[in-house]
């Protein structure tokens, strides 16, 4: 009976606690709130590479599908993005790989994620200035009350 109970408990844990990895429709990178589909077979010549514009900073979650900031579901953190000469970044960019660069075409805006707001420089500046204003206000009120 103990053996059946043990096997039943193991079966329950195995059935309940398993992870599913997403099967992504295509590899992508996100830069400045825009999702670009990476065209793995379409190389970009070095002469067509413009300036460095960004890099992968976070990875897309393979279980939930969530991502924020400059993310990718395919490339590791630190992979660089480049502008392409003669192509507006609103249409496409290039992604650096070991053997060169590949095209990435704009697909759609990235979904809203609260971390985009929290990690932005504007939010940090706003919080810092708010705290500074509160401290100055309190010091000034304390000085005036004496």
C-alpha positions in Angstrom: 0.0 0.0 0.0 2.9 2.4 0.8 4.4 1.7 -2.6 1.1 2.6 -4.4 0.8 5.8 -2.3 4.4 6.7 -3.1 3.9 6.0 -6.8 0.7 8.0 -6.8 2.4 11.0 -5.2 5.3 10.9 -7.7 2.8 10.7 -10.6 0.9 13.7 -9.2 4.1 15.8 -8.9 5.3 14.8 -12.4 1.9 15.6 -13.9 1.6 19.0 -12.2 5.1 20.3 -12.1 6.3 20.3 -15.7 7.4 23.3 -17.7 6.4 24.1 -21.2 8.8 26.1 -23.5 7.1 28.3 -26.1 7.6 27.6 -29.7 8.2 31.0 -31.1 6.8 31.9 -34.5 10.0 33.6 -35.5 13.2 34.9 -33.9 12.9 38.5 -32.9 14.7 41.5 -31.3 13.1 44.5 -29.6 14.6 47.9 -29.9 13.0 51.1 -28.5 9.6 49.5 -28.2 9.6 48.0 -31.7 9.6 44.3 -32.5 11.8 43.3 -35.5 11.6 39.8 -37.0 15.1 38.5 -37.7 15.5 37.0 -41.2 18.1 34.4 -40.3 18.9 33.6 -44.0 19.2 37.2 -45.2 22.7 38.5 -44.6 23.6 42.2 -44.7 26.9 43.2 -46.3 29.4 45.1 -44.1 29.3 48.1 -46.5 25.6 48.4 -45.7 26.0 48.5 -41.9 25.5 51.9 -40.3 26.0 53.0 -36.7 25.5 50.9 -33.6 22.1 51.7 -32.2 21.6 49.3 -29.3 21.9 45.8 -27.9 19.9 42.9 -26.4 19.5 43.8 -22.7 16.9 41.1 -21.6 15.7 37.7 -22.7 12.1 36.9 -23.5 10.6 34.4 -21.0 10.4 31.1 -22.7 7.5 29.9 -20.5 5.2 33.0 -20.3 6.3 34.8 -23.5 6.7 38.0 -21.6 9.5 40.4 -22.4 10.4 44.1 -21.9 13.0 46.6 -23.0 15.5 45.7 -25.6 14.9 42.0 -25.6 15.2 38.9 -27.8 13.9 35.4 -27.9 16.8 34.2 -29.9 20.0 36.2 -29.2 21.9 36.4 -26.0 22.2 39.5 -23.9 24.9 41.8 -25.4 24.1 41.1 -29.1 24.4 44.4 -31.0 21.9 46.1 -33.3 22.9 48.4 -36.1 21.2 50.8 -38.5 21.3 49.8 -42.1 22.5 52.4 -44.6 19.7 53.6 -46.8 17.0 51.8 -44.7 15.1 53.8 -42.1 15.2 52.1 -38.6 11.4 52.3 -38.6 11.6 49.6 -41.4 14.5 47.5 -40.5 17.8 47.1 -38.7 20.8 44.6 -38.7 21.7 42.2 -35.9 25.3 41.2 -35.4 26.0 37.4 -35.5 29.3 35.5 -35.4 29.6 35.4 -39.2 28.4 38.9 -39.9 25.0 40.6 -39.8 21.4 39.6 -40.6 18.4 41.6 -41.5 15.6 42.3 -39.0 12.4 43.8 -40.3 9.9 45.8 -38.3 6.8 43.8 -37.4 4.8 45.7 -34.7 5.1 47.7 -31.5 6.1 45.8 -28.4 3.4 45.2 -25.8 3.3 47.5 -22.8 5.2 46.2 -19.8 5.6 48.1 -16.5 9.4 47.4 -16.5 9.7 49.6 -19.6 8.5 52.5 -17.4 10.5 51.6 -14.3 13.8 51.1 -16.2 13.5 54.2 -18.3 15.8 57.2 -17.5 12.8 59.5 -17.3 11.2 57.6 -14.5 14.5 57.5 -12.5 15.0 61.2 -13.0 11.4 61.9 -12.0 11.7 59.9 -8.8 15.1 61.5 -7.9 13.8 65.0 -8.4 10.6 64.2 -6.4 12.7 63.0 -3.5 15.0 66.0 -3.7 12.0 68.4 -3.7 10.4 66.7 -0.7 13.7 66.9 1.2 14.1 70.6 0.4 10.5 71.3 1.3 10.9 69.6 4.7 14.2 71.4 5.4 12.7 74.7 4.5 9.6 74.1 6.6 11.7 73.1 9.6 13.9 76.3 9.2 10.8 78.5 9.0 9.2 77.0 12.1 12.1 77.9 14.3 
